[in-house]
Amino acid sequence: MRTLHLLSYLLAIAWADLFTATADLQHMLGAEKNIVPVINDYIEAEQERLEQLKKFAEEYNTRNAEAQEVGTEFVTNPINAFLLIKRLTSEWRQVEEMMRNNHAHRFIKNITVRREENEVKFPGEEDLSGAAIALLRLQDVYKLDTHDLANGMIRGEKVGHKLNTHDVFEVGRAAYNAKDYYHCLMWMQEALNRLENENPQTIEESEILEYLAYSLYQQGNGNIKWYEDRLDGKELQGDLPPVVNKRVEWDGIPERDAYESLCRGEGKKPTPEEQRKLYCYYKNDRPFLKIAPIKVEIIRHNPLAVLFKQVVSDREIAVIQDLARPKLKRATVQNAVTGELEHASYRISKSAWLKEMESEVVARVNRRIGDMTNLNQETSEDLQIANYGLGGHYDPHYDFARKEETNAFKTLGTGNRIATVLFYMSQPDLGGATVFNKLGIAFFPSVHDALFWYNLKRNGDGDMRTRHAACPVLLGVKWVSNKWIHERGQEFTRPCGLDEDVYERFVGDLSPTHRPI
């Protein structure tokens, strides 16, 4: 780089107003011999640059071959996904800079055109940061060890490549930028440990120490002087004192610990007495169901929650996914104050909406939902399909609008969301449960099945016990589709009870007097 700048500087001098004096022109004759070593230096630097580019090409080729061999499942574990995004962001920037040093804009432009022609999207800085934050989210929820994650290990199994020091540093830096000093300390300390045995080193020790020192300061830790002395090159006595690291609840979720515990499958188990009240049955109370009954598993009473078994086929899933893919956009949430839809960090997925007229499969699924729930589908929302990405999740929320949310669903004119049907169209290898915080229960996805619950009580009030969340996907892919059914048109399909304690014992129960079992 320096030789190029020097060459440009020498040429700039030669193209100044030297022609106005013969003496200056005579002096130029000697300048040529000074340019020769600059050119030789450039050739040497160019050869080194090309060797580096050749090394990058070989690494990309090796990694691409491995990814192609594994297939689409390569990116279903978070470590591989993070490394892929990192390679296509920070590492690609290095390659791009090296190519630009040789006026390679024509080649770079050609690559850009090919990317556009093939509709290949490259990740940006936001994607790199998002991938790192996803690793931190998974680490927290599933209590994963920093050292194990950095070694490509999840729950004792090797699932991805080992991260180098710079990879680990990037994760810590993302935490720092998010003001998550708790995780920044853990990952920067891991980076510092790895740097000792790394040759060649992928990052300067001083960069790591700066982040460590400031994060310690933010945590109110007294170990800062150890890092300051190390930065100053002073001889240190003894090992690093233990880091006092405090996790700060900076995301505003009050039931965070309970939610994460449920995601790990640590919810309370039903007592033998409660277990005896749960059962399975064939639902055949609709004309079509006389010849094709639906299997139903009651998984809890009051509030009622059931699992409809084997209610969507592989072919239907494939058709719905194919229809949804071109429409997938970052999922939104409704602002409680304005009623407007907006992006939020607590919902990480992409979603699409499908109308009945788009496919007979969608129309058939909608009819089936009517048979499953005995509820009128005329006022239901369109079928929503969601695909959860890296560490994809949806933090605790209600599906219905609370009384203070006066603008919610106002434009629909169909009232509140009376019930939710959630189809599981894939089954993640690990994680991805649907959890109900206040009930202390978790349901892990089972492909082809659909989870159903009422959001509103029989008197029309929201059931606060239905606050639920979608846990982060640890390994694998999670596709779901859901149907939000509204209260307008349900006057006869789900009439009010005689008092507010009345509830259903099973789907379609119209009794006005049933009390909690």
N, C-alpha and C positions, 0 to 999 in steps of 0.2 A: 504494500500500500504506500509506504514512504517513497519507494523508487518511482512510482507513478506520479506522485505529487512533485517530486524533484524534477522529473522529466518535463512535466507540464510547466513548472516554474522556469526552467531553462528555455523552453520554447517561447514562453511568454516574453522573456527578455529579448530573444532574437527577433520577435515580431513587433518590438517597440519602434521608436523613431530612429533606429540606427542608420537608416539609409541617408539621413541628412548630413552625415559626415563620413568621409573616407576613412578617417582614423578608426572610427567605430567599426566600419566594415572590415578593415584589416584585423581588428581585434577579434572579429567573429571567426576568422580562420582558425584561431587557437581554441575556440569554443567547441569545435567538432570533436577534438580529442577528449574533451571532458564528457561529451555525450556518450561516447563508446562504453565506458564502464557502467554508465547508468543503464544503457540498453542491456549489457551483459547481466547486470544485477536483476533487471526486469525479467530476462529469460529464465534466470535461476529461480526467481520467485514464482514465475508462471509455471515452471515444471513442478514446483512444490505444491502450488495450488491445484494443478491438474491431478497430481497424485492423491491429494485430499479428496477431490471430487470423485476420483475413481473408487476410493475407499467408501465414500458415501453411497455410490451406486451399488457396490457389492453388498453393503449392509442392507440397503433397501431391497435388493433382489432376494437376499436370503430371507428377510422378514416377510416379504410378499409371498414367497414360495410356501413358507410355513403357514401364513394366514390362509392362502388358497387351499392348502391341504386340510386345514381344520374346517374351513367353510365359514358360514355366517355366524356360527357359534363362537368364533374367535373373539368377537367383541361383546359377548354376553357376560364375560366376567370383567369386573371393574378395573383390574390392573392392566389387562391387555388393552382395554378401551382408553385408559389414561395414557399409556405409552404410545398408542396409535395417534391420539390427538396431539401429544407432545411432539412426536416426530413430524407431524404435518403442520405444526405451528413454529415453535422455537427452532427446531432443527432445520425445517425448510427455510427459515429466514437466514440461517447460516449459509445454506447452499445458494440461496438467491443472491446474497451479498457477495459470495465468492465468484459467482457467474457474472455479476454486474461489474466486478473489478476488471473484467476483460471486455467491457463494452458488449456484454452478451444480451443486450436488451431484445435483439431479434429472436434469440432462442427462448427467452423468458416470455416474450409476447406470443410466440408459437405455442408454448405450453399453456398459456392463459386461454388462447383461442380453442385449443383442443379440450380444455376443461369445460369451456362454455358450450362447445359443440356436443360434448357427451353429457352435459348437464351434471358434471361432477362438482360437488360443493366442497370446498376446503374449510376446515375449522378456523376460527379466529381466536383472538386473545380471550374473548368471553367464553369460548368453548374450553380452552385450556384451564381457565380459572374454574369453570363449572365442573370439569372433570376432577380437579383436585379437591374441590369442596365436596363433591360426591363421595370421594374416598374417606374424607373426614366424617361425613354423615354416617356412612356404613360402619366406620370404626367405632363411633359412639353408640349407635343403635345396637350393634351386634358384639360390642366389647372385644374388638379385634386389637391385637398387640401391634404396636408401630413397627417393631423389628420384623415380625412375621409378615406383615403386609409389604414392607419394603423388600422382603425376600421372595415375594410372590406366593406367600402361603396364606390360606384362609382355612381356619379350623383344622389345622394339621395337614392339609392337602396342598400340593403344589399346583396352582391354577394359573400362574403367569410368570413372566420373566422377573428376574431380580432387578431392582432399580439401582442405578448408579447414584453417586453422590449428588449430581446435578438434578436428577429426577426427584430425589428426596427433598432437595432444597426447594424445588418448584412447588411441591405440595405445601411445605412450610411457609413459603412466601405467599401463596394463595390464602392461607389461614391468616397471615399477618395483615394482608390487604383487607380481609373481612373483619379485622379487629378481633380475631379469635386467637388471642395470645396463648391460651391453654394448649391448643393443638400446634401452634407455631413453635412453642418450646419443645414439644415432643419430637417434632419432625426435624427441627434444626439441630437438636442434640443427636438425633440419629445420623444426620448428615455429617456432623462433626466426627462422630465415631467412625463412619465409613471412610472419611477422607484420609485417615491415618494409614489405611492399607490400600489406598487407590493409587495406581501408577499406570499411565499419567493421570494427574488429578484433573477432574472435570470442572472444578470451581475453586476460587481462591478462598482460603480459610478465613480471611478478613471479612468477606461478605457474610459468611455464616455467623461469625462472632457478633457482627453488628446487629443482626436480627435477634440473636439470642439475648444480647445485652438489653436492647430496648424492650423486648417482650418481658424480660425479668423485671425491668423497671415498671412496666405497666401492671405486672402481677404483684408489685410491692415486695419483691424478693430481695434478700440481702446478699446474693451471690454475684452481684454485678461486678464488683472489684476484681474478681478472679478473671473475668473476660477482658476487663479493661487492661489489666496487667499483661494478659496474653497478647492483646492487640499491640501493646507498646513493646513487645518482644522481651519482657522481663522474665527472669528465671523463676519458675513457679515451684513452690514448695507443696508437695502432696498432690493428691488427686482433686478433681473438681468436687466441691461440696455438694451434697444432695440438693437437687432442685425442688423447691417448694412450689408445686404447680397447682393452681386452683382453676377448676372448670367454672366458667361464668355462664349463666343462663341468659344469653344475649338475644335469643330468638323469640322471647315472649310467650312461650307455650308453658302454662302453669303445670300441666299434668305430664310433662316431658318424661320423667322417670317411669311413671306407670305405663305410658304409651310404649316406650322402648322395651320395657319388660315384657309386655304382651307380644311385641314383634318377635322377641326371642323365644316365644312359646312358653313363657313362665306364668301364664294366667292361672287363675284358680280352677281346679277341676271340680265338676259337679259332684255333690254328695250322692251316696247310694240312693237316698230318698228322692233327690232331684232326678237322678238317672232313670228311676222307675217311671217317671211321668213323661219321658221322652220316647217316641216311637216312630215307626215308618208306616206309610199306608199308600195305597193306590188311589189317586184322585180321579174320580169318574163321574162327577156331578154335572158335567156339561154334555150335550148330545154327542159331539165328536169324541169325547173322552170315553164314551161307552165302548168304542172299538179300539181306542188307543189311549189307555189310562196313563197318567203321569205319576212317576214315583216321587214321593215326598218324604223328606226326613225332617221331623220337628226337632230343632236343635236347642230351642229354649222357649219358655212360656213367659208372658207378661214382662216385657213386651214380646209378642210372638215373632220368631225368626225361623224360617224354614229354608231347606236346601232342596230345590227341584233337581232331580237326578237325570242326567243324560238327556237334556232338553235342547241341545244344539249339536248338529252333526259336524264331522270334519269338513265335508263339502260346504256346508253353510258358513262355517268359520272362514274357510279359504275365500269364498266369494265376498264376504263382508270385509275381510282384510284387504282384498284387491281393490274393492270400491273405495275404501277409506284411505289407502296409502297416498294417492295424489292430493288428497284434501287435508292431510294432517298438518295442523298448525299448533303452535305453542298454546297449551291449555290456559284458560282464563278462569278467574273467580269473580263473583259479583261484589262490588263495593257496597258495604252495608249502609253507607250514607247516601250515595248518589244512585245506586242501583246499576251503575255502569259496569261493563266487563273490563277486567284488567289483568295483567300478568302479575304473578306473585311468586316469591322464592319458596313459599311453603307448598307450592304445587308444581312438581317437575314432571311433565309428561306432554305428549302431543295428542290432540284429539281431532275428530272429524264427526260431522253429523250426516246421517243418511235418511232420506225420505222414502216413503213407501213406493212411490212411483219409479224410483231408480232401479229397483230389482224386485222380481217376484220373491226372491229369498228374504229380502227385508220385509215385504208385506206379509210373508208367511210367518216370520218370527214375531211380528207385531200381533198377528191373530193368535199365535200360540201364547203370547203373554196374557192376552185376554182370557184364554182358557186356564192358564196357570193361576191367575190372581182373582178371577171373577170380577175384575174391575173394568169399567168402561174406558176404552182406549181413544175415544174421540178427542179428549182434551189432553192426552199425553204429549210430552215433548218428543221430538224426533229421536231416533236411535242414535246414541252417542257412542263412538268407538274411541278407545284410548290405548295408546302404546307408551309404556313407561320406559324411560331411557336409563342412563347410567345413574344408579342410585335413585331412580325415579320413585317419587312418593307423593302423598297428599296428606298434610298434617291434619290433626283433629279438627273436625268441622261438622256442621249440621247440613243435611240436604234441604230441610225446610227453612222457610223464612221466619225469623222470630218477630214478635209483635212490634219491636222498634224498627224493624227493617220494612218500612211502609212502602218503599218503592220497588221491592223485589217482586218480579213476575207481573208487575203492573201492566206492562204492554201486552202480555199474553191474555189477560182477562179470564184466566181459568182457575184462579184461586191458588192456594198453597199446594206444595207437593205432598200428597197423601201417602205415597209409598214409593219404594225403590226396588227395581229388579236389576241385579248385577250378574251378568254372564261372564264366566271365566272361559276365555278362548285360548288360553295356553296355561302351562303349569311351570313356573320358575323352579329351578333346581334348589335354590335357597332364598328365603325371604319372600316379601310381597304379600304378607297376610293382610286381611281386612280385620281391624280390631275395633272393639267397642269399649272405650275407656271406662265409662261409668258402670258398665256391666261386668268388666273384667274378663272378657272373652275374646278369643281370636279365631278366625276362620282362614285356613290356608287354602289357596286356590286349588281347585280340582277341575281339570279341563272337562268341558261339556256340561258342567253343572251351573246352576244359577242360584244366587243367594237372594232372599226376599225378606223385606221387613216393612212395617208401617211406620211412617215418620210422624203421623198425627194420631192422637187418641181418638176414640169414637165421638167425643164431643167437639172435635175440631182443633183442640189445642195441640201445640207442638209437644212431642214426647222428648224431653230433654235427655232421656237415657239413651237415645239413638245417636249421640255424638260419636263419630267414628273416624277412622283414619286408614289410609293405605300405606303400609310399611314399605320402606325402601327395598328394592330388588337387590339381593346380594349377588346371586349368580343366576344366569338364565334370562329368559324373555317373559314379559308379562303383557298380554293383550286382554283387555276386558271390553265389554259393551254394556251400557246401562240404559234403562228406561225409567224416566221420572214421570210418575203418574200423578195427575192433579185432581183436586177435590171436586171441581165442577163436573156434574154428570154422574156423581157417585151417590146421589141421594137415596137411590133404591138398592144399589149394589153393596153399599156399606152405610146403612142408616145409623143415626145417633142411638146410643144406649139410654137407659132410663137414668143413669147417673154416670159420673166421670170415671168411676172405677171399672166400668164394664170393658171387657176386652175379648178378643177372639181366642178360642181354644185351638182352632185350625183355620186354614185359609178358606174364606167364604162363609164362615160362621156368622149368621145373622141374628143370633139370639140377643135380646136387649138386656139380659139379666146376668150373664156369666160374670162371676167375680174371680179374683186371683185364686189359683189352686194352692 
